[in-house]
Amino acid sequence: MNRFLTMVAAAAVVLAVSSPAHASGSGSDGPVHIHVTGTKLHVSKVEATLDGHHAGAKAQVSLWQNRDGLYRPVREVTRWKSSTAREVGGFRYERAAWTLNKSFPNKSKLCVSFTGQDGRLACVTIHR
């Protein structure tokens, strides 16, 4: 029994330490979340979620870059997109997703915002 538990624990450590086949990153600001999938500077997909149900919520992705020591918005990457209400295991949330297939400057940030969530901006830093 101890050997079995040792093998299971070792397998769990290997799985936890192994990196996925692609680069990805996530960020949150309160109820607003972003998940980016890609490789190095190339972003394949962006997913935005908002905790809870918010009828009519829309999301948008923007690009931010460091200007004089502060990150500032550079441009909108996507237009506003209506989110879809989802529920998984009793947890309710809004979701919007985009397929970008674009590259972005090193150390820039992709950020997502939702209507009705003023001041909330979830971001991920894009880097080599």
C-alpha positions, -999 to 999 in steps of 0.1 A, spaced: 0 0 0 28 25 9 45 17 -25 13 24 -43 8 58 -25 45 67 -32 40 60 -70 8 80 -71 25 109 -53 55 107 -76 32 108 -107 13 138 -93 46 157 -89 56 149 -124 23 160 -138 23 192 -117 59 201 -128 55 192 -165 49 221 -187 21 220 -213 27 217 -250 18 253 -254 24 285 -234 -6 299 -215 -13 324 -189 -42 336 -167 -50 367 -147 -78 380 -125 -92 413 -111 -120 404 -87 -148 388 -107 -131 394 -141 -107 367 -155 -86 362 -186 -70 331 -200 -46 333 -229 -33 304 -250 -3 307 -273 34 302 -278 59 329 -268 47 362 -285 20 345 -306 -15 343 -290 -39 317 -304 -69 322 -282 -82 345 -254 -110 336 -231 -127 360 -207 -150 351 -178 -170 371 -154 -183 355 -121 -221 354 -118 -248 360 -143 -249 395 -158 -276 397 -186 -263 416 -216 -226 417 -204 -201 423 -232 -163 418 -231 -134 433 -250 -96 426 -253 -72 455 -253 -34 458 -257 -14 477 -231 23 487 -232 48 502 -208 52 539 -216 74 559 -193 72 533 -165 34 529 -166 13 505 -186 -11 524 -208 -38 512 -233 -24 512 -269 -54 498 -289 -84 476 -288 -76 441 -300 -112 430 -304 -146 446 -306 -171 443 -278 -186 408 -278 -217 396 -260 -209 370 -234 -228 337 -229 -242 327 -196 -228 293 -183 -232 272 -152 -209 244 -141 -215 226 -108 -237 253 -95 -211 280 -104 -226 307 -127 -205 329 -150 -204 348 -182 -179 337 -210 -166 353 -242 -138 338 -263 -118 349 -294 -94 332 -318 -67 357 -325 -37 340 -341 -16 372 -338 17 381 -323 22 409 -298 52 429 -286 74 414 -259 63 424 -223 31 439 -236 -2 430 -218 -35 417 -231 -63 428 -209 -100 421 -208 -128 442 -195 -166 437 -191 -194 462 -193 -208 470 -159 -174 462 -142 -158 497 -142 -123 497 -129 -119 459 -133 -92 449 -158 -77 413 -159 -44 412 -177 -17 387 -189 18 397 -198 30 384 -232 67 375 -232 93 353 -249 
